[in-house]
Amino acid sequence: MIQNDLVGVAIVYIYVAIMLIVTEKALHKYPSMSRKVLHIMVGNVAFLLPIFQTREVMVFLAAGPFIIFTFLMSPHTPIKSIRGKTSAAGHSMGLVYYSITWTVLAYVFFDNMVVIAIGILAMSYGDGFASIIGSKFGKRKFNIFGDEKSYIGSFSMFVFTLITMIVAVLFYEISLTFQHFMFLSLIALVGAVIEGITPRGFDNLSVPFVISFLYWFFIIA
């Protein structure tokens, strides 16, 4: 059991290290795109969760340390020499919130890993593609609580959140009935609304927590 957990920790660390190398080095000339690629691709840890057998290992060895690590790479780091270009390109605490989200979800929903996966994927692919598509094609914008968003970005958030939730459900071998699909559509719609009204990078907290809770409440509880 512990051996599987340690393998999981090693795989997570290696994968995230590769993503950081790619975004910090290979894409260093394009910091904004680099941040978005990292934001999306790190979400693939959602498919590594079944490796873990112990809640404490996932929470305190795999997820939790990234809170400290991402903070040290952020513009707020006390160690300026290790500040990352990727973190500085977007919301200053975005990746830190990302790490906090995974840690909290892992602790609360370890016995229902699909719930953790859905929160992570909504945060990574849903929010990530909302930002990419919204930035490029979002001509019609709105501003509710101090952070400008676009309608096409919010629609993209809905679409990619729904798609990735379906992928997560199938990956975790859960039967996808029509009723289940309708609940997923509703949850994705709520997620798009939450992303649209949440300002200043806090959507990395609000979106996954709300979506994970709604999935647990409607489908599992």
C-alpha positions in Angstrom: 0.0 0.0 0.0 2.7 2.5 1.0 4.7 1.4 -2.0 1.9 2.5 -4.3 1.6 5.8 -2.5 5.3 6.5 -2.9 5.1 5.7 -6.6 2.2 8.1 -6.8 4.1 10.8 -5.1 7.1 10.3 -7.4 5.0 10.3 -10.6 3.2 13.5 -9.5 6.5 15.3 -8.7 8.1 14.1 -12.0 5.1 15.2 -14.0 4.8 18.6 -12.4 8.6 19.1 -12.8 8.4 18.3 -16.5 5.5 20.8 -16.9 7.5 23.5 -15.0 10.6 22.9 -17.1 8.5 23.2 -20.3 6.7 26.3 -19.3 9.6 28.1 -17.5 12.3 27.2 -20.1 10.8 26.2 -23.5 8.0 28.8 -23.3 9.8 31.5 -21.3 9.4 34.0 -24.2 5.7 33.8 -24.0 4.9 34.1 -20.2 1.2 34.4 -20.6 0.8 31.4 -22.8 3.3 29.5 -20.5 1.1 30.2 -17.5 -2.0 28.9 -19.3 -0.3 25.8 -20.5 0.9 25.0 -17.0 -2.6 25.8 -15.6 -4.2 23.3 -17.9 -1.7 20.5 -18.1 -1.1 20.2 -14.3 -4.8 19.3 -14.1 -3.9 15.9 -15.5 -3.0 14.8 -12.0 -6.7 14.1 -11.8 -6.0 10.9 -13.6 -3.2 9.9 -11.3 -5.3 9.8 -8.1 -6.2 6.1 -8.2 -2.5 5.3 -7.6 -2.8 6.6 -4.1 -4.0 4.2 -1.3 -3.7 6.5 1.7 -5.3 9.9 2.3 -2.4 11.2 4.4 0.1 10.5 1.7 -1.9 12.2 -1.0 -2.7 15.2 1.2 0.6 15.8 3.0 3.2 14.4 0.6 1.7 14.8 -2.9 -0.6 17.9 -2.7 0.3 19.9 0.4 4.0 20.6 -0.4 3.0 22.3 -3.6 1.3 25.1 -1.6 4.7 26.0 -0.2 6.5 25.4 -3.5 4.2 27.5 -5.6 4.2 30.3 -3.0 8.0 30.4 -3.2 7.8 30.7 -7.0 5.2 33.5 -6.8 5.9 37.2 -6.9 5.4 37.2 -3.1 8.3 34.9 -2.5 10.9 35.9 0.1 13.5 34.1 -2.0 13.7 36.2 -5.2 16.2 34.0 -7.0 13.6 31.2 -7.4 10.7 33.4 -8.4 9.1 31.8 -11.5 8.3 33.7 -14.7 5.1 31.7 -15.1 3.6 32.6 -11.8 4.4 36.3 -12.3 2.6 36.3 -15.7 -0.9 35.7 -14.3 -2.7 36.3 -11.0 0.1 36.3 -8.5 -1.4 33.7 -6.2 -3.2 31.6 -8.8 -1.0 28.5 -8.6 -0.9 28.7 -4.8 -4.8 28.6 -4.8 -4.6 25.8 -7.2 -2.4 23.8 -4.8 -4.7 24.7 -1.8 -7.7 23.4 -3.8 -6.2 20.0 -4.5 -5.0 19.6 -0.9 -8.4 20.4 0.6 -10.3 18.3 -1.9 -8.0 15.4 -1.4 -8.5 15.5 2.4 -12.3 15.9 2.2 -13.2 13.6 -0.7 -10.4 11.0 -0.7 -13.0 8.2 -0.5 -14.7 9.6 -3.7 -11.8 10.4 -5.9 -14.0 11.3 -8.9 -15.1 14.3 -6.8 -11.5 15.4 -6.5 -10.9 14.8 -10.2 -13.9 16.8 -11.3 -12.9 19.8 -9.2 -9.3 19.7 -10.5 -10.4 19.3 -14.1 -12.9 22.1 -13.9 -10.2 24.4 -12.5 -7.6 23.4 -15.0 -9.2 22.6 -18.4 -12.5 24.5 -17.8 -11.0 27.7 -16.4 -7.8 27.4 -18.5 -9.6 27.3 -21.9 -12.1 29.9 -20.7 -9.1 32.2 -20.3 -7.5 31.3 -23.6 -10.6 31.5 -25.8 -12.0 34.5 -23.9 -8.7 36.4 -24.4 -8.5 35.7 -28.1 -12.2 35.9 -29.2 -14.0 37.6 -26.3 -15.1 41.0 -27.8 -18.2 41.3 -25.7 -17.2 41.6 -22.0 -18.8 42.1 -18.6 -17.4 43.1 -15.3 -19.3 42.3 -12.1 -16.9 42.3 -9.2 -13.8 44.0 -10.6 -12.4 41.4 -13.0 -13.3 41.7 -16.7 -14.6 38.5 -18.3 -16.1 37.7 -21.7 -19.3 36.0 -22.7 -17.5 33.6 -25.0 -15.0 32.8 -22.2 -17.9 31.9 -19.9 -19.5 29.7 -22.6 -16.1 28.0 -23.1 -15.9 27.4 -19.3 -19.3 25.7 -19.5 -18.3 23.5 -22.5 -14.9 22.4 -21.3 -16.1 21.8 -17.7 -18.9 19.6 -19.0 -16.6 17.7 -21.3 -13.9 17.1 -18.7 -16.5 16.1 -16.1 -17.8 13.5 -18.5 -14.3 12.2 -19.1 -13.7 12.0 -15.3 -17.0 10.0 -14.8 -16.1 7.6 -17.6 -12.4 7.3 -16.4 -13.6 6.4 -12.9 -16.0 3.8 -14.4 -19.2 5.5 -13.3 -22.3 4.9 -15.3 -23.3 8.0 -17.3 -27.1 8.0 -17.4 -29.2 10.7 -19.0 -30.1 12.0 -15.5 -26.5 12.0 -14.6 -25.6 14.0 -17.8 -28.3 16.6 -17.0 -26.9 17.0 -13.5 -23.4 17.4 -14.9 -24.8 20.1 -17.4 -26.4 22.0 -14.5 -23.2 21.8 -12.4 -21.1 23.0 -15.4 -23.5 25.9 -15.9 -23.2 26.9 -12.2 -19.4 26.6 -12.5 -19.4 29.0 -15.5 -21.4 31.5 -13.5 -19.1 31.2 -10.5 -16.0 31.7 -12.7 -17.6 34.7 -14.3 -18.4 36.5 -11.1 -15.2 35.5 -9.1 -12.5 38.2 -9.3 -8.7 38.3 -9.1 -7.7 34.7 -9.5 -10.0 33.5 -6.6 -11.8 31.3 -9.2 -9.0 28.8 -8.6 -10.7 28.4 -5.2 -14.3 29.1 -5.8 -14.8 27.0 -9.0 -13.4 23.6 -7.9 -14.9 23.8 -4.4 -18.4 24.7 -5.7 -18.3 22.1 -8.5 -17.0 19.3 -6.4 -19.5 20.0 -3.6 -22.4 20.1 -6.1 -21.3 16.8 -7.7 -21.0 15.2 -4.3 -24.4 16.6 -3.2 -26.4 15.7 -6.4 -24.7 12.4 -7.4 -23.1 10.8 -4.4 -24.7 12.0 -1.1 
